[in-house]
């Protein structure tokens, strides 16, 4: 079962990279494994920063009301 979860996560990650971040499958499949990990870590950090900006903006908007 653990292998299935890893495989499913692999495809979900590829799908997210393609659909939301505009990578193409060729580039994803030809990344060096550590390169893929670096890009995924950078994307996670970027997403968290964007979420924090949205939370900050929402809090600012609430204070203005």
C-alpha positions, 0 to 999 in steps of 0.5 A: 500500500505504501508504494501505491501512495507514493505513486499516486503522490508522484502523479498528483505532483506532476499534475499540479506542476503541469496544470498550475505552474505551467511546467511541461511533462517532458521537462518534469520527466527529464529533471535530475531527482534532486533538481525536482526536489529543489523545484518542488521545495521552492514551489511550496515556499512560494505557495506559502508566501502567497497564502500569507500575503492573502491572509495579511491582505484579508486581515487588513481589509477586515480592519478597514471595515 
